Amino acid sequence: MSRFTRTWAPAFAGVTLLLVAPAQAGAQFPGIGRAATPAEVRAWDIDVRPDFKGLPPGSGSVADGQKIWDAQCAQCHGTFGESNEVFTPLVGGTTAKDIESGRVKSLTEGDVGRTTLMKVATLSTLWDYIHRAMPWNAPKSLKTHEVYAVLAYLLNLGDILPADFVLSDRNIAEVQAKMPNRNGMTRSHGLWDVKGKPDVANAACMKDCPVQGGVGSQLPEHAQSSHGNLADQQRTVGPTRGGAASATPTKVAPAATVADLARRKACLSCHAVDKRIVGPAFQEVAAKYQGQEGAAAKLLEKLKRGGGGVWGSIPMPPNPDLAESDARMLIEWVLSGPKL
C-alpha cells in the first residue's frame, strides 16, 4: 500500500460528552421534566474513554478503510492524509523511534508543524472523533466497522499498522501501545488539581490594576487567519437543515436577513464574502456569473445537488433539505455581490 508523509499541522479535536442525570419529575419539581428513557440515554452515551470503555464491538481492515477513505475522506484530507488544502494534515512528522519511545521528538524542538498523529496521545480520541464527526457533510453516517476500517487505514498511513492489519475492539489496546505520542500527555501540572500550582503567576486584581507587559505569545504569522474567521464557520451537526418548501417565493429580503440565513445554513463554513476559504468567495461567484442567462437556475441546482470542478477539486456537498425559498434567497444574495 502506498504511503506519503509530510510534516505539517494540527490535530483532531477529541470531544467527549458528559452525561448528567436527567431531571427527575416528582416531589422535587412536580410537573417539570421526566426521566430519560434508556433509548435516549443510549443515543447520547456514545463516548469512548481512553481505557476503551464505551467502545462498541467490531472490526475493520486497512484495505476496507482505504476504499472508504478514497470515497469519503480524501477530498478534504488527501489520498494519503497529507493534504493541507482544506484541513491541516493528519499524517507526517513521526518516526519509528517515536513509535518505540511513545514521545514525538520533533514536538520538543520548537516551532514545528504538528499533524494529528504527532499530537494525539490516545487512540480512543481518534475513534471517537471519526465516529461522531466524520465525514464532514454527514457526521455519524459511518457504521461501526467502517470507523474501525478508516482508523486502521489512517494508522497505516502513519506506519503504525501494516497493510494487512484488521483493527478491532479486541486488539485496539495493543495498538494504543504503538501510538507515537502515547507518552505525550501528562498530569504533572496544576490544571489537574484545584489546589495545584497554577500555570501563571499574575497578581489577583479586580480594580485599578497596574498595566503589565503585553502580548506574551501569538500564532506564527503563517498560521494567522489561515482558515478565515472561525466564528463565521460554525455549522449544525449533519446536513444543512431547512423547513418545507414554501409555495410563495420570497421576493425581497434585507441583506442582514440573508447573511444570517447563510450563517445558519453553514454556508460560511466553506465560503466567505470577499475571500476564499474552502470554496470561492461569494463575490468571486457573482463576478463569474454576472450577466449570464440562467445563472440563478444553474446555481440553484448546484446548491441542492452539490457538485465540484468549477473552483477546484473540493466538491460542495448537496443540501437536499434546504427549503426552496431559502435556496432562492441565498442564490439571489450571492449573485448580487454581497457584503456582510
Secondary structure by P-SEA (a helix, b strand, c coil): cbbbbbbbbcccbbbbbbbccccccccccccccccccaaaaaaacccccccccccccccccaaaaaaaaacccccccccccccccccccccccccaaaaaacccccccccccccccccccccaaaaaaaaaccccccccccccaaaaaaaaaaaaaaacccccccccccccaaaaaaaccccccccccccccccccccccccccccccccccccccccccccccccccccccccccccccccccccccccccccaaaaaaaaaaaccccccccccccccccaaaaaaaaccccaaaaaaaaaaacccccccccbbbbbcccccaaaaaaaaaaaaacccc
